[in-house]
Amino acid sequence: MPEQMDAAAVLAGAARIEATARARSRWYVRYLWMFACWQLILVPAVLLWHGMVGAMVSSGANAVVAVSLGLFTVRQPVMPQGYARQHLRMIGAWVAAYGLALALGFLVFTDSVAFAAAAAVVCALPAVVTAWREGRTA
């Protein structure tokens, strides 16, 4: 009987550790939503604000947000399972969407507010989809 009690105590301890790890890994969903919201600001600013001032302000703001999100990530005590692969897929999809949005926005849809709005939503989608998937498993 003492062995069963010891086993039950060990299992209860493991369950507590798992619950703590899951709760602490939810930060990634918040990160993804912040990244997605930033796209709704960044993409129209880059596409619609022309000239050196627009480029400098957009680049500076993007650098501040990227560094802030990076610092937020580094300070987290727990990484979700499969984080690196999932995050690289999300960033890869974002890079493709962002690059296509900039190319089309500068070459074909110059000064189009409708295109800038649609491009912002498309650029936010990789983070939104990943946040939704991660939120279901966390």
C-alpha positions as CSV (number, residue, x, y, z in Angstrom):
1,M,0.0,0.0,0.0
2,P,2.8,2.5,0.7
3,E,4.1,2.0,-2.9
4,Q,0.7,3.0,-4.2
5,M,0.6,6.1,-2.1
6,D,4.1,7.0,-3.3
7,A,3.1,6.5,-6.9
8,A,0.0,8.6,-6.4
9,A,2.1,11.4,-4.9
10,V,4.5,11.3,-7.7
11,L,1.7,11.4,-10.3
12,A,0.1,14.3,-8.5
13,G,3.4,16.2,-8.5
14,A,3.8,15.5,-12.2
15,A,0.3,16.8,-12.8
16,R,1.1,20.0,-10.9
17,I,4.3,20.5,-12.9
18,E,2.4,19.9,-16.2
19,A,-0.4,22.4,-15.3
20,T,2.2,25.0,-14.3
21,A,4.1,24.5,-17.5
22,R,1.0,24.8,-19.6
23,A,-0.1,27.9,-17.9
24,R,3.3,29.5,-18.3
25,S,3.4,28.6,-22.0
26,R,0.3,30.6,-22.8
27,W,2.5,33.7,-23.3
28,Y,3.1,32.6,-26.9
29,V,-0.6,33.2,-27.8
30,R,-0.3,36.7,-26.4
31,Y,2.9,37.3,-28.4
32,L,1.2,36.1,-31.6
33,W,-1.8,38.4,-31.1
34,M,0.6,41.4,-30.4
35,F,2.5,40.5,-33.6
36,A,-0.8,40.3,-35.6
37,C,-2.1,43.6,-34.3
38,W,1.2,45.2,-35.2
39,Q,0.8,44.1,-38.8
40,L,-2.5,46.1,-39.0
41,I,-0.5,49.2,-38.2
42,L,2.9,48.5,-39.9
43,V,1.7,47.4,-43.4
44,P,-0.5,50.4,-44.2
45,A,2.1,52.7,-42.8
46,V,4.8,51.3,-45.0
47,L,2.6,51.1,-48.1
48,L,0.9,54.5,-47.8
49,W,3.6,56.8,-46.1
50,H,6.1,57.5,-48.8
51,G,9.4,59.2,-48.7
52,M,12.4,59.2,-46.4
53,V,10.4,60.2,-43.3
54,G,7.9,57.5,-43.8
55,A,10.6,54.9,-44.3
56,M,12.5,56.0,-41.3
57,V,9.5,56.2,-39.0
58,S,8.1,52.8,-40.2
59,S,11.5,51.2,-39.9
60,G,12.2,52.7,-36.5
61,A,8.8,51.7,-35.1
62,N,9.2,48.2,-36.5
63,A,12.6,47.8,-34.9
64,V,11.2,49.0,-31.5
65,V,8.3,46.5,-31.7
66,A,10.6,43.7,-32.9
67,V,13.1,44.2,-30.1
68,S,10.3,44.6,-27.5
69,L,8.6,41.3,-28.7
70,G,12.0,39.6,-28.7
71,L,12.7,40.7,-25.1
72,F,9.3,39.6,-24.1
73,T,10.0,36.2,-25.6
74,V,13.4,35.8,-24.0
75,R,12.1,36.6,-20.5
76,Q,9.5,33.7,-20.6
77,P,10.3,30.7,-18.3
78,V,8.6,28.1,-20.5
79,M,8.7,27.5,-24.2
80,P,5.6,25.6,-25.7
81,Q,6.3,22.2,-27.2
82,G,7.4,22.5,-30.8
83,Y,7.8,26.2,-30.4
84,A,10.8,26.7,-32.7
85,R,9.4,24.8,-35.7
86,Q,5.9,26.3,-35.3
87,H,7.4,29.8,-34.9
88,L,9.7,29.4,-37.9
89,R,6.7,28.3,-40.0
90,M,4.7,31.3,-38.9
91,I,7.5,33.7,-39.6
92,G,8.1,32.1,-43.0
93,A,4.5,32.5,-44.0
94,W,4.6,36.1,-42.7
95,V,7.8,36.9,-44.7
96,A,6.1,35.6,-47.8
97,A,2.9,37.6,-47.3
98,Y,4.8,40.7,-46.3
99,G,7.2,40.5,-49.2
100,L,4.3,40.0,-51.7
101,A,2.3,42.8,-50.1
102,L,5.2,45.2,-50.4
103,A,6.0,44.2,-54.0
104,L,2.4,44.5,-55.1
105,G,1.8,47.6,-53.1
106,F,4.8,49.5,-54.5
107,L,4.6,48.2,-58.0
108,V,0.9,47.7,-58.8
109,F,-1.4,49.2,-56.1
110,T,0.5,52.4,-55.4
111,D,-1.4,54.6,-52.8
112,S,-4.4,52.2,-52.7
113,V,-5.9,52.4,-49.2
114,A,-8.1,49.3,-49.9
115,F,-5.1,47.2,-50.9
116,A,-3.1,48.4,-47.9
117,A,-6.0,47.4,-45.6
118,A,-6.3,44.0,-47.3
119,A,-2.5,43.4,-47.2
120,A,-2.4,44.2,-43.5
121,V,-5.0,41.6,-42.8
122,V,-3.2,39.0,-45.0
123,C,0.1,39.8,-43.2
124,A,-1.6,39.3,-39.8
125,L,-3.2,36.0,-40.8
126,P,-0.1,33.7,-40.1
127,A,0.1,35.0,-36.5
128,V,-3.7,34.8,-36.1
129,V,-3.9,31.2,-37.4
130,T,-0.9,30.2,-35.2
131,A,-2.4,31.9,-32.2
132,W,-5.7,30.1,-32.7
133,R,-4.1,26.7,-33.1
134,E,-1.8,27.3,-30.0
135,G,-4.8,28.6,-28.0
136,R,-6.7,25.4,-28.6
137,T,-3.8,23.2,-27.4
138,A,-2.7,25.3,-24.4
